[in-house]
């Protein structure tokens, strides 16, 4: 079982992680407790690797913990610790398999910890994991954190909220306007640690130079319109855009924790086509 020490907990909120000069990707991250909550249960993770590789991989992840009494903070950081460990053990390629394996391992760790430690009983977390390698992005998603993409002046939501309100919307039982005001807007229908078996949304897309992404917790997107988000993250300096997003949410009252990562694609190299192999077809999951 993974055990987090206090200094390891704090690094998710205070650690500096900036891209090297000339990196194919630029990024900036931020987190704020908000104006109402006493505890920041959000956690963010940025990892790169392997070192000295011509085709580096980039991992961006965010988790929003649930459970109260600090259990939510433990759940989010525990999940990201597992994701980090799995990332550095995984060889290049098959990013969908990596994300599925890593998120299921995180779910197992959170579930086991919650059921073996009385003060952490029923702790859970949302978890969205993003891997960028060469010219593709792969997303694994559970909960209601969101990943937005801005390309050529248009914003697109790449994840689907696993909430009661959104499930009703998908079944056409309520309208978009009703979903926005629905009492089940933040009532999750899927989360990490809730059950031994995990259903993960997996999405893979091609990326282009200039694509800008925002990975954020619901404390941000629930207070700002997609149009406001688009206008803000289109700014040339993503660090300034990060600060402005936090300021905008604070002006709205910031009832929840505010966390996010903005990352921009500077260049995207096409993956070389691999030769045919029966081993690839029959490789087990």
C-alpha angles and dihedrals in degrees: 000000000000114000121199120211121209094255089051090052092053096050091072089062102033107028120115117226117169130167119253118250111281094019116161086233132043121200145174128190134198142178133182132178092227127224101286111034120081094202129049105224094173121100132185132199132195121179135168131193172237098000119235091015122143090218106040122192125224125207123197120177138167132189131187111200128219131198109071128229088076091299091112091054090051092048095051094047094043091053092050092047089058091047090052093050093049091048094058092047095050122093120225120283135031091073093171090058091047093052093047092049095044095047092048089050089051090050091051092050095048092044093049093046092048092051097045100044116061095206090053096047113146094005112157139164142201115239133194117179124190127190121190119192125164107313101347140075123205121196131196115190140187123163131359108312108117140220117206126188124204115197126168094341097314127108123213130186108224098185134060121225112241094215135125092247094050092047089055089048092052089052089051092240093125134024128247089256092051091048090055091057098032117126088228092057092112098026103115123222093187131033142154112265097020094103141004091246118066129199110204128193108223122194129176126188141167116250132213133204108272095032110138123198134195118200108188147159122247090257087076107036095043090062100042133056120238089245091056090047091050094049092048100048093044088072114113096242110059091192090060089044089054092053092047093052091055091047091051092052091047089054088055091056099263098232092177139037114286120217138154151144123222115198129177129200111232096175134358119200118205116246113245114248111253124225119254115273131176086205089065092052096049097037108129124236 
